[in-house]
Amino acid sequence: MSIATAEDNIPAFFDISYKLYSNDTKIAQMERRFYKNELNNYIFSSESKTTGLISFFRKDHIVEISNWNITNSNIMPLHYSYQHTGGKKDRDVEINFNWESGQIINRVNNSIWHMKTQTGVLDKLLYQLVIMIDLKSGNIPEKYIIADGGKIKEYLFKYIQDEVIETPIGNFNTMKLARYKKNKQETFLWCAYDLDFLPIKVITKENDGRLSKAIIKSINGFK
């Protein structure tokens, strides 16, 4: 990523809603926000809840929050949290990035791991916003380094092609990217040129063969 231009290419603040599908069945709705808090830190949050018929049988509720800022033109994650309730097993995750001590403290439920900070390391929500910053600055991402589950992981990306995507809020010219994990193709993202490269459609092949899909439903921002 061209870090020197990160500040100039931060996306406009937004509120977004997505419909979530498992294969072709709608299962949930997701809300995402990008804004600044009272401490002048950037906040990128994601909240999803089951909807429709499936909500009668399970009440999954997932909240992710990435708190970050820019220091000396470097994108610096500060704190990440993830809470999943209402499923088969609750999951509570917290990651603190202590840049002064060079330590990352990752807690998953009652287990704690300590890792060393690395240049460019991100959390697993923040990288989805950094994709937008990279594309807006003219750089197609090849790799992101992610602190996740007590490990430092690599997410690999590849440009596929430009496509026009039809959505409930209109048609958009998009850049289609593929994300690879452990050299296995896993996720496709369609990032809209006119929305600061916001992913308006995402399809993921799950380990059990199901296709999970997120498609934009509504948007407030980018004016």
GROMACS elastic network, one bead per residue, 0.5 to 0.9 nm:
[ bonds ]
;  ai    aj funct       b0    kb
    1     4     6  0.86882   500
    1     5     6  0.89013   500
    1     6     6  0.83226   500
    1   120     6  0.89433   500
    1   130     6  0.88861   500
    1   133     6  0.85686   500
    1   134     6  0.58348   500
    1   137     6  0.83990   500
    1   139     6  0.64234   500
    1   140     6  0.82007   500
    1   141     6  0.68804   500
    1   142     6  0.89389   500
    2     5     6  0.59010   500
    2     6     6  0.68110   500
    2   134     6  0.71789   500
    2   137     6  0.71987   500
    2   138     6  0.86895   500
    2   139     6  0.72267   500
    3     6     6  0.50642   500
    3     7     6  0.82203   500
    3    73     6  0.59792   500
    3    74     6  0.59776   500
    3    75     6  0.75887   500
    3   134     6  0.86774   500
    4     7     6  0.75508   500
    4     8     6  0.86055   500
    4    72     6  0.86157   500
    4    73     6  0.55191   500
    4    74     6  0.76592   500
    5     8     6  0.53372   500
    5     9     6  0.63415   500
    5    10     6  0.89303   500
    5    73     6  0.74835   500
    5   133     6  0.88200   500
    5   137     6  0.68151   500
    6     9     6  0.52079   500
    6    10     6  0.62562   500
    6    70     6  0.83333   500
    6    73     6  0.65438   500
    6    74     6  0.75854   500
    6    75     6  0.75799   500
    6   130     6  0.88343   500
    6   133     6  0.64166   500
    6   134     6  0.77073   500
    6   137     6  0.75189   500
    7    10     6  0.56342   500
    7    70     6  0.74772   500
    7    73     6  0.67710   500
    7    74     6  0.88550   500
    7    75     6  0.88494   500
    7   133     6  0.86992   500
    8    11     6  0.88501   500
    8   133     6  0.87911   500
    8   137     6  0.82600   500
    9    12     6  0.89739   500
    9   132     6  0.83235   500
    9   133     6  0.53536   500
    9   134     6  0.78088   500
    9   135     6  0.88400   500
    9   136     6  0.59128   500
    9   137     6  0.59890   500
    9   196     6  0.86392   500
   10    13     6  0.88009   500
   10   129     6  0.87602   500
   10   130     6  0.83777   500
   10   132     6  0.78223   500
   10   133     6  0.55164   500
   10   136     6  0.81640   500
   10   196     6  0.86164   500
   11    14     6  0.84610   500
   11    34     6  0.86982   500
   11   129     6  0.82689   500
   11   132     6  0.69807   500
   11   133     6  0.66510   500
   11   136     6  0.81506   500
   11   195     6  0.83499   500
   11   196     6  0.57701   500
   11   197     6  0.83988   500
   11   198     6  0.85056   500
   11   222     6  0.80540   500
   12    34     6  0.81439   500
   12    35     6  0.86981   500
   12   195     6  0.85870   500
   12   196     6  0.74647   500
   12   221     6  0.68351   500
   12   222     6  0.54671   500
   12   223     6  0.80313   500
   13    33     6  0.75553   500
   13    34     6  0.51068   500
   13    35     6  0.53852   500
   13    36     6  0.84473   500
   13   220     6  0.87249   500
   13   221     6  0.61135   500
   13   222     6  0.70117   500
   14    32     6  0.79128   500
   14    33     6  0.56695   500
   14    34     6  0.53365   500
   14    35     6  0.71254   500
   14   219     6  0.72679   500
   14   220     6  0.56374   500
   14   222     6  0.67104   500
   15    31     6  0.72069   500
   15    32     6  0.57491   500
   15    34     6  0.67150   500
   15    35     6  0.88071   500
   15   218     6  0.83868   500
   15   219     6  0.59041   500
   15   220     6  0.50636   500
   15   221     6  0.64669   500
   16    30     6  0.81389   500
   16    31     6  0.56275   500
   16    32     6  0.50894   500
   16    33     6  0.64348   500
   16    34     6  0.89695   500
   16   216     6  0.73769   500
   16   217     6  0.76106   500
   16   218     6  0.58658   500
   16   220     6  0.63589   500
   16   221     6  0.83288   500
   17    29     6  0.70645   500
   17    30     6  0.56284   500
   17    32     6  0.64357   500
   17   215     6  0.86054   500
   17   216     6  0.60340   500
   17   217     6  0.52633   500
   17   218     6  0.51369   500
   17   219     6  0.64223   500
   18    28     6  0.86118   500
   18    29     6  0.57513   500
   18    30     6  0.50444   500
   18    31     6  0.64356   500
   18    32     6  0.82612   500
   18    48     6  0.89873   500
   18   200     6  0.82281   500
   18   201     6  0.87071   500
   18   214     6  0.59863   500
   18   215     6  0.53108   500
   18   218     6  0.70669   500
   19    26     6  0.70343   500
   19    27     6  0.80345   500
   19    28     6  0.62928   500
   19    30     6  0.64341   500
   19   213     6  0.80904   500
   19   214     6  0.56251   500
   19   215     6  0.54037   500
   19   216     6  0.63530   500
   19   217     6  0.60841   500
   20    25     6  0.84397   500
   20    26     6  0.58213   500
   20    27     6  0.58851   500
   20    28     6  0.50038   500
   20    29     6  0.56125   500
   20    30     6  0.70058   500
   20    48     6  0.87454   500
   20    50     6  0.88455   500
   20   212     6  0.72886   500
   20   213     6  0.56776   500
   20   215     6  0.67045   500
   20   216     6  0.89769   500
   21    24     6  0.58823   500
   21    25     6  0.52195   500
   21    27     6  0.53949   500
   21    28     6  0.69510   500
   21    29     6  0.88759   500
   21   211     6  0.80534   500
   21   212     6  0.56440   500
   21   213     6  0.50110   500
   21   214     6  0.64177   500
   21   215     6  0.84246   500
   22    25     6  0.53118   500
   22    26     6  0.64458   500
   22    27     6  0.65269   500
   22   210     6  0.67147   500
   22   211     6  0.58843   500
   22   213     6  0.64977   500
   23    26     6  0.82934   500
   23   210     6  0.60334   500
   23   212     6  0.59479   500
   23   213     6  0.72662   500
   24   211     6  0.83387   500
   24   212     6  0.85956   500
   24   213     6  0.83694   500
   26    29     6  0.84419   500
   26    50     6  0.88993   500
   26    51     6  0.76333   500
   26    52     6  0.73353   500
   26    53     6  0.89679   500
   26    54     6  0.87582   500
   27    49     6  0.84608   500
   27    50     6  0.55650   500
   27    51     6  0.55880   500
   27    52     6  0.65515   500
   27    53     6  0.79153   500
   27    54     6  0.63227   500
   27    55     6  0.78172   500
   28    48     6  0.65495   500
   28    49     6  0.53517   500
   28    52     6  0.75605   500
   28    54     6  0.85764   500
   28    55     6  0.83620   500
   28    60     6  0.87361   500
   29    47     6  0.83034   500
   29    48     6  0.54571   500
   29    49     6  0.56958   500
   29    50     6  0.65340   500
   29    51     6  0.66838   500
   29   214     6  0.87878   500
   29   217     6  0.89936   500
   30    46     6  0.68561   500
   30    47     6  0.54752   500
   30    49     6  0.66771   500
   30    50     6  0.89431   500
   30    62     6  0.89969   500
   30   214     6  0.84370   500
   31    45     6  0.81005   500
   31    46     6  0.56864   500
   31    47     6  0.52036   500
   31    48     6  0.62864   500
   32    44     6  0.73295   500
   32    45     6  0.55024   500
   32    47     6  0.64664   500
   32    48     6  0.87567   500
   33    43     6  0.77257   500
   33    44     6  0.57443   500
   33    45     6  0.52718   500
   33    46     6  0.66804   500
   33    47     6  0.89841   500
   34    42     6  0.73758   500
   34    43     6  0.57221   500
   34    45     6  0.66227   500
   34   129     6  0.89277   500
   35    41     6  0.85019   500
   35    42     6  0.59068   500
   35    43     6  0.53966   500
   35    44     6  0.67523   500
   35    45     6  0.88604   500
   36    39     6  0.78215   500
   36    40     6  0.55831   500
   36    41     6  0.54347   500
   36    43     6  0.56380   500
   36    44     6  0.86653   500
   37    40     6  0.53113   500
   37    41     6  0.56306   500
   37    42     6  0.65418   500
   37    43     6  0.67005   500
   38    41     6  0.74499   500
   39    42     6  0.88033   500
   40    69     6  0.83169   500
   41    67     6  0.66189   500
   41    68     6  0.59035   500
   41    69     6  0.54178   500
   41    70     6  0.86166   500
   42    66     6  0.81507   500
   42    67     6  0.58843   500
   42    68     6  0.52686   500
   42    69     6  0.56729   500
   42    70     6  0.87301   500
   43    65     6  0.69970   500
   43    66     6  0.57668   500
   43    68     6  0.65187   500
   43    69     6  0.86396   500
   44    64     6  0.83533   500
   44    65     6  0.59130   500
   44    66     6  0.51913   500
   44    67     6  0.67066   500
   44    68     6  0.83220   500
   44   125     6  0.77120   500
   44   126     6  0.69931   500
   44   129     6  0.77946   500
   45    63     6  0.74689   500
   45    64     6  0.56155   500
   45    66     6  0.62094   500
   45    67     6  0.85780   500
   45   125     6  0.80678   500
   46    62     6  0.78943   500
   46    63     6  0.57745   500
   46    64     6  0.50815   500
   46    65     6  0.64316   500
   46    66     6  0.88850   500
   46   125     6  0.82648   500
   47    61     6  0.73793   500
   47    62     6  0.55710   500
   47    64     6  0.63983   500
   47    65     6  0.86592   500
   48    60     6  0.79218   500
   48    61     6  0.58025   500
   48    62     6  0.52472   500
   48    63     6  0.66762   500
   49    55     6  0.84286   500
   49    59     6  0.70911   500
   49    60     6  0.57068   500
   49    62     6  0.66426   500
   50    53     6  0.88645   500
   50    54     6  0.67754   500
   50    55     6  0.52400   500
   50    58     6  0.74462   500
   50    59     6  0.59722   500
   50    60     6  0.56272   500
   50    61     6  0.69836   500
   51    54     6  0.64081   500
   51    55     6  0.50509   500
   51    56     6  0.84340   500
   51    59     6  0.84401   500
   52    55     6  0.56394   500
   52    56     6  0.76586   500
   53    56     6  0.57443   500
   53    57     6  0.76768   500
   54    57     6  0.54745   500
   54    58     6  0.63464   500
   54    59     6  0.82497   500
   55    58     6  0.51440   500
   55    59     6  0.55348   500
   55    60     6  0.78951   500
   56    59     6  0.74850   500
   58    86     6  0.64092   500
   58    87     6  0.65020   500
   58    88     6  0.86461   500
   59    85     6  0.76915   500
   59    87     6  0.66550   500
   60    84     6  0.69526   500
   60    85     6  0.57540   500
   60    87     6  0.51210   500
   60    88     6  0.88605   500
   61    83     6  0.78748   500
   61    84     6  0.56753   500
   61    85     6  0.53106   500
   61    86     6  0.61051   500
   61    87     6  0.78793   500
   62    82     6  0.71801   500
   62    83     6  0.56056   500
   62    85     6  0.65899   500
   62    86     6  0.87778   500
   63    81     6  0.78649   500
   63    82     6  0.56712   500
   63    83     6  0.53184   500
   63    84     6  0.66827   500
   64    80     6  0.74058   500
   64    81     6  0.55771   500
   64    83     6  0.66468   500
   64    84     6  0.88244   500
   64   125     6  0.72904   500
   65    79     6  0.80515   500
   65    80     6  0.56625   500
   65    81     6  0.53311   500
   65    82     6  0.67235   500
   65   125     6  0.74786   500
   65   126     6  0.86953   500
   66    77     6  0.72517   500
   66    78     6  0.77088   500
   66    79     6  0.60597   500
   66    81     6  0.67724   500
   66   123     6  0.73707   500
   66   124     6  0.86748   500
   66   125     6  0.63833   500
   66   126     6  0.60064   500
   67    76     6  0.89907   500
   67    77     6  0.62655   500
   67    78     6  0.55330   500
   67    79     6  0.51200   500
   67    80     6  0.62519   500
   67    81     6  0.88538   500
   67   126     6  0.84157   500
   68    75     6  0.73080   500
   68    76     6  0.56370   500
   68    79     6  0.69150   500
   68    80     6  0.86905   500
   68   126     6  0.81899   500
   69    74     6  0.82755   500
   69    75     6  0.60455   500
   69    76     6  0.53937   500
   69    77     6  0.65490   500
   69    78     6  0.73408   500
   70    73     6  0.57323   500
   70    74     6  0.52741   500
   70    76     6  0.57031   500
   70    77     6  0.85823   500
   71    74     6  0.51613   500
   71    75     6  0.66599   500
   71    76     6  0.67802   500
   72    75     6  0.85600   500
   74   119     6  0.87443   500
   74   120     6  0.78160   500
   75   120     6  0.73189   500
   75   121     6  0.88617   500
   75   122     6  0.83465   500
   75   130     6  0.86020   500
   76    97     6  0.83515   500
   76    99     6  0.83621   500
   76   120     6  0.78386   500
   76   121     6  0.80238   500
   76   122     6  0.75504   500
   77    80     6  0.76728   500
   77    96     6  0.83871   500
   77    97     6  0.64451   500
   77   121     6  0.78972   500
   77   122     6  0.60702   500
   77   123     6  0.68668   500
   77   126     6  0.76177   500
   78    95     6  0.82802   500
   78    96     6  0.61177   500
   78    98     6  0.72108   500
   78    99     6  0.83143   500
   79    94     6  0.74409   500
   79    95     6  0.56856   500
   79    97     6  0.60880   500
   79    98     6  0.89727   500
   79   123     6  0.85212   500
   80    93     6  0.79729   500
   80    94     6  0.57069   500
   80    95     6  0.50166   500
   80    96     6  0.66195   500
   80    97     6  0.84943   500
   80   123     6  0.67075   500
   80   124     6  0.85421   500
   80   125     6  0.81127   500
   80   126     6  0.86784   500
   81    92     6  0.76867   500
   81    93     6  0.55076   500
   81    95     6  0.64147   500
   81    96     6  0.88319   500
   82    91     6  0.76433   500
   82    92     6  0.58416   500
   82    94     6  0.65024   500
   83    90     6  0.75792   500
   83    91     6  0.57396   500
   83    93     6  0.63386   500
   83    94     6  0.87432   500
   84    87     6  0.72103   500
   84    89     6  0.81693   500
   84    90     6  0.54695   500
   84    91     6  0.50611   500
   84    92     6  0.65342   500
   84    93     6  0.88736   500
   85    88     6  0.84137   500
   85    89     6  0.73264   500
   85    91     6  0.68014   500
   85    92     6  0.85243   500
   86    89     6  0.75485   500
   86    90     6  0.68158   500
   87    90     6  0.63199   500
   87    91     6  0.89907   500
   90   109     6  0.85896   500
   91   108     6  0.72135   500
   91   109     6  0.61894   500
   92   107     6  0.79991   500
   92   108     6  0.58260   500
   92   109     6  0.50053   500
   92   110     6  0.86544   500
   93   106     6  0.74727   500
   93   107     6  0.55764   500
   93   109     6  0.61772   500
   93   149     6  0.85407   500
   94   105     6  0.80702   500
   94   106     6  0.59081   500
   94   107     6  0.51498   500
   94   108     6  0.66268   500
   94   109     6  0.85161   500
   95   104     6  0.68953   500
   95   105     6  0.56001   500
   95   107     6  0.62609   500
   95   108     6  0.86753   500
   95   123     6  0.81502   500
   95   147     6  0.81907   500
   95   148     6  0.84537   500
   96   103     6  0.83092   500
   96   104     6  0.57294   500
   96   105     6  0.52233   500
   96   106     6  0.65942   500
   96   107     6  0.87409   500
   97   102     6  0.79346   500
   97   103     6  0.63860   500
   97   105     6  0.66802   500
   97   106     6  0.87490   500
   97   117     6  0.74364   500
   98   101     6  0.57063   500
   98   102     6  0.58555   500
   98   103     6  0.52402   500
   98   104     6  0.60026   500
   98   105     6  0.79541   500
   98   117     6  0.79083   500
   99   103     6  0.65390   500
   99   104     6  0.80760   500
   99   117     6  0.69130   500
  100   103     6  0.79287   500
  101   104     6  0.88659   500
  101   116     6  0.89056   500
  101   117     6  0.87697   500
  102   115     6  0.84661   500
  102   116     6  0.56644   500
  102   117     6  0.50797   500
  102   118     6  0.81197   500
  103   114     6  0.67186   500
  103   115     6  0.57493   500
  103   117     6  0.54682   500
  104   113     6  0.81420   500
  104   114     6  0.56997   500
  104   116     6  0.57794   500
  104   117     6  0.59465   500
  104   147     6  0.81692   500
  105   112     6  0.70470   500
  105   113     6  0.59125   500
  105   115     6  0.64987   500
  105   116     6  0.87817   500
  105   150     6  0.82284   500
  106   111     6  0.82764   500
  106   112     6  0.56336   500
  106   113     6  0.51144   500
  106   114     6  0.63312   500
  106   115     6  0.78557   500
  106   147     6  0.81900   500
  106   148     6  0.77661   500
  106   149     6  0.70091   500
  106   150     6  0.58060   500
  106   151     6  0.88785   500
  107   110     6  0.67631   500
  107   111     6  0.56044   500
  107   113     6  0.63843   500
  107   114     6  0.88623   500
  107   149     6  0.79807   500
  107   150     6  0.77857   500
  108   111     6  0.52751   500
  108   112     6  0.64478   500
  108   113     6  0.85370   500
  108   149     6  0.70415   500
  108   150     6  0.83436   500
  109   112     6  0.81874   500
  112   150     6  0.75985   500
  113   149     6  0.81815   500
  113   150     6  0.51706   500
  113   151     6  0.83580   500
  114   150     6  0.70876   500
  115   147     6  0.85609   500
  115   150     6  0.71989   500
  115   151     6  0.74869   500
  115   152     6  0.81082   500
  117   120     6  0.88143   500
  117   121     6  0.70252   500
  117   147     6  0.89986   500
  118   121     6  0.54869   500
  118   145     6  0.84659   500
  119   145     6  0.88650   500
  120   144     6  0.76638   500
  120   145     6  0.66674   500
  120   146     6  0.87503   500
  121   144     6  0.73598   500
  121   146     6  0.56051   500
  121   147     6  0.66919   500
  121   152     6  0.81508   500
  122   125     6  0.81366   500
  122   126     6  0.62167   500
  122   127     6  0.60042   500
  122   130     6  0.88977   500
  122   144     6  0.74760   500
  122   145     6  0.61498   500
  122   147     6  0.62337   500
  123   126     6  0.53635   500
  123   127     6  0.64147   500
  123   145     6  0.83261   500
  123   146     6  0.53375   500
  123   147     6  0.54145   500
  123   148     6  0.69194   500
  124   127     6  0.59264   500
  124   128     6  0.74682   500
  124   146     6  0.59832   500
  124   147     6  0.70309   500
  124   148     6  0.67484   500
  125   128     6  0.56640   500
  125   129     6  0.74060   500
  126   129     6  0.53306   500
  126   130     6  0.63086   500
  126   131     6  0.88154   500
  127   131     6  0.61580   500
  127   132     6  0.88679   500
  127   144     6  0.71207   500
  127   145     6  0.86247   500
  127   146     6  0.77843   500
  128   131     6  0.53973   500
  128   132     6  0.72334   500
  128   198     6  0.89694   500
  128   199     6  0.84114   500
  129   132     6  0.53380   500
  129   133     6  0.67471   500
  129   134     6  0.89237   500
  129   198     6  0.80142   500
  130   134     6  0.60777   500
  130   135     6  0.85219   500
  131   134     6  0.51351   500
  131   135     6  0.61482   500
  131   136     6  0.84775   500
  131   140     6  0.81596   500
  131   141     6  0.68761   500
  131   197     6  0.79517   500
  131   198     6  0.85459   500
  132   135     6  0.52352   500
  132   136     6  0.59763   500
  132   137     6  0.85414   500
  132   191     6  0.78636   500
  132   196     6  0.62983   500
  132   197     6  0.50727   500
  132   198     6  0.61036   500
  132   199     6  0.80989   500
  133   136     6  0.51663   500
  133   137     6  0.62164   500
  133   138     6  0.87871   500
  133   139     6  0.86609   500
  133   196     6  0.79353   500
  133   197     6  0.80932   500
  134   137     6  0.51932   500
  134   138     6  0.64423   500
  134   139     6  0.51206   500
  134   140     6  0.64628   500
  134   141     6  0.66002   500
  135   138     6  0.50396   500
  135   139     6  0.51370   500
  135   140     6  0.56454   500
  135   141     6  0.75117   500
  135   191     6  0.88031   500
  135   193     6  0.89184   500
  135   196     6  0.81004   500
  135   197     6  0.65857   500
  136   139     6  0.73861   500
  136   193     6  0.83947   500
  136   196     6  0.62401   500
  136   197     6  0.67234   500
  137   140     6  0.88509   500
  140   157     6  0.83115   500
  140   158     6  0.78614   500
  140   159     6  0.70478   500
  140   177     6  0.88530   500
  141   144     6  0.76382   500
  141   156     6  0.81008   500
  141   157     6  0.61024   500
  141   158     6  0.73925   500
  141   159     6  0.83622   500
  142   155     6  0.82898   500
  142   156     6  0.56098   500
  142   158     6  0.62361   500
  142   159     6  0.86563   500
  143   154     6  0.65532   500
  143   155     6  0.55218   500
  143   157     6  0.58805   500
  143   158     6  0.89024   500
  144   153     6  0.82303   500
  144   154     6  0.57409   500
  144   155     6  0.52337   500
  144   156     6  0.66516   500
  144   157     6  0.83072   500
  145   152     6  0.65769   500
  145   153     6  0.57243   500
  145   155     6  0.65625   500
  146   151     6  0.81253   500
  146   152     6  0.55485   500
  146   153     6  0.50640   500
  146   154     6  0.61866   500
  146   155     6  0.73683   500
  147   150     6  0.69887   500
  147   151     6  0.58987   500
  147   153     6  0.63865   500
  148   151     6  0.54711   500
  148   152     6  0.62890   500
  148   153     6  0.68356   500
  149   152     6  0.82207   500
  153   181     6  0.88083   500
  154   180     6  0.89693   500
  154   181     6  0.71615   500
  154   182     6  0.79848   500
  155   179     6  0.67008   500
  155   180     6  0.61328   500
  155   181     6  0.55191   500
  155   182     6  0.79897   500
  156   178     6  0.82740   500
  156   179     6  0.56197   500
  156   181     6  0.63094   500
  156   182     6  0.83303   500
  156   183     6  0.79257   500
  157   177     6  0.67027   500
  157   178     6  0.55634   500
  157   180     6  0.59842   500
  157   181     6  0.88610   500
  158   176     6  0.88043   500
  158   177     6  0.56456   500
  158   178     6  0.52497   500
  158   179     6  0.66250   500
  158   180     6  0.80113   500
  159   162     6  0.87163   500
  159   175     6  0.76029   500
  159   176     6  0.63295   500
  159   178     6  0.64784   500
  160   175     6  0.77516   500
  160   176     6  0.54730   500
  160   177     6  0.54237   500
  160   178     6  0.66770   500
  161   174     6  0.86138   500
  161   175     6  0.61849   500
  161   176     6  0.54079   500
  161   177     6  0.74632   500
  162   173     6  0.71598   500
  162   174     6  0.56045   500
  162   176     6  0.57413   500
  162   177     6  0.89641   500
  162   190     6  0.85593   500
  163   172     6  0.82639   500
  163   173     6  0.59549   500
  163   174     6  0.52908   500
  163   175     6  0.63426   500
  163   176     6  0.67139   500
  163   190     6  0.79248   500
  164   171     6  0.66052   500
  164   172     6  0.54883   500
  164   174     6  0.59147   500
  164   175     6  0.86930   500
  164   192     6  0.89772   500
  165   170     6  0.83994   500
  165   171     6  0.54911   500
  165   172     6  0.53371   500
  165   173     6  0.64967   500
  165   174     6  0.68345   500
  165   190     6  0.78910   500
  165   192     6  0.86920   500
  165   200     6  0.85646   500
  165   201     6  0.82850   500
  166   169     6  0.81517   500
  166   170     6  0.60256   500
  166   172     6  0.66440   500
  167   170     6  0.51799   500
  167   171     6  0.58667   500
  167   172     6  0.78116   500
  167   200     6  0.80324   500
  167   201     6  0.84591   500
  167   215     6  0.71303   500
  167   216     6  0.66943   500
  167   217     6  0.75656   500
  168   171     6  0.82891   500
  168   215     6  0.84039   500
  168   216     6  0.71330   500
  168   217     6  0.58937   500
  168   218     6  0.77893   500
  169   216     6  0.76317   500
  169   217     6  0.66454   500
  169   218     6  0.65436   500
  169   219     6  0.82442   500
  172   191     6  0.89213   500
  172   192     6  0.60025   500
  172   193     6  0.75335   500
  172   194     6  0.74350   500
  172   195     6  0.89009   500
  172   200     6  0.87059   500
  173   190     6  0.89210   500
  173   191     6  0.82150   500
  173   192     6  0.57624   500
  173   193     6  0.60278   500
  173   194     6  0.75141   500
  174   190     6  0.55592   500
  174   193     6  0.56480   500
  174   194     6  0.84372   500
  174   197     6  0.75883   500
  174   199     6  0.85241   500
  174   200     6  0.85279   500
  175   189     6  0.79826   500
  175   190     6  0.55577   500
  175   191     6  0.51246   500
  175   192     6  0.65388   500
  175   193     6  0.72322   500
  175   197     6  0.78508   500
  176   188     6  0.69005   500
  176   189     6  0.56098   500
  176   191     6  0.64018   500
  176   192     6  0.89845   500
  177   187     6  0.83243   500
  177   188     6  0.56928   500
  177   189     6  0.51858   500
  177   190     6  0.64840   500
  177   191     6  0.78691   500
  178   185     6  0.70921   500
  178   186     6  0.74792   500
  178   187     6  0.57131   500
  178   189     6  0.63719   500
  179   184     6  0.85989   500
  179   185     6  0.63310   500
  179   186     6  0.60048   500
  179   187     6  0.50508   500
  179   188     6  0.62503   500
  179   189     6  0.78671   500
  180   183     6  0.55840   500
  180   184     6  0.53101   500
  180   186     6  0.55680   500
  180   187     6  0.69932   500
  181   184     6  0.53031   500
  181   185     6  0.66085   500
  181   186     6  0.66521   500
  181   187     6  0.88976   500
  182   185     6  0.84287   500
  185   188     6  0.85539   500
  185   205     6  0.83468   500
  186   203     6  0.84758   500
  186   204     6  0.57645   500
  186   205     6  0.55033   500
  186   206     6  0.76422   500
  187   202     6  0.70695   500
  187   203     6  0.56537   500
  187   205     6  0.64536   500
  188   201     6  0.82011   500
  188   202     6  0.56468   500
  188   203     6  0.52591   500
  188   204     6  0.64933   500
  188   205     6  0.89842   500
  189   199     6  0.60423   500
  189   200     6  0.77483   500
  189   201     6  0.59738   500
  189   203     6  0.67326   500
  189   204     6  0.88355   500
  190   197     6  0.83735   500
  190   198     6  0.81143   500
  190   199     6  0.53057   500
  190   200     6  0.59670   500
  190   201     6  0.52524   500
  190   202     6  0.64193   500
  190   203     6  0.89899   500
  191   195     6  0.80776   500
  191   196     6  0.81893   500
  191   198     6  0.50779   500
  191   200     6  0.60129   500
  191   201     6  0.74632   500
  191   202     6  0.89833   500
  192   195     6  0.53942   500
  192   196     6  0.67677   500
  192   198     6  0.54951   500
  192   199     6  0.63192   500
  192   200     6  0.65364   500
  193   196     6  0.58525   500
  193   198     6  0.77401   500
  194   197     6  0.68477   500
  194   198     6  0.84733   500
  194   222     6  0.85157   500
  195   198     6  0.54716   500
  195   199     6  0.86517   500
  195   200     6  0.89219   500
  195   221     6  0.88591   500
  195   222     6  0.62552   500
  196   222     6  0.76988   500
  197   200     6  0.84978   500
  199   202     6  0.68522   500
  199   215     6  0.87937   500
  199   216     6  0.83782   500
  200   214     6  0.77438   500
  200   215     6  0.58576   500
  200   216     6  0.51394   500
  200   217     6  0.88263   500
  201   213     6  0.72498   500
  201   214     6  0.55125   500
  201   216     6  0.64434   500
  202   212     6  0.80787   500
  202   213     6  0.56007   500
  202   214     6  0.51358   500
  202   215     6  0.67361   500
  203   211     6  0.66447   500
  203   212     6  0.56277   500
  203   214     6  0.65783   500
  203   215     6  0.88057   500
  204   210     6  0.82951   500
  204   211     6  0.56937   500
  204   212     6  0.51298   500
  204   213     6  0.64541   500
  204   214     6  0.89049   500
  205   208     6  0.81685   500
  205   209     6  0.61271   500
  205   210     6  0.59797   500
  205   212     6  0.64489   500
  205   213     6  0.89670   500
  206   209     6  0.53060   500
  206   210     6  0.52744   500
  206   211     6  0.61116   500
  206   212     6  0.69952   500
  207   210     6  0.73918   500
  208   211     6  0.89852   500
  216   219     6  0.77821   500
  219   222     6  0.85852   500
  220   223     6  0.83826   500
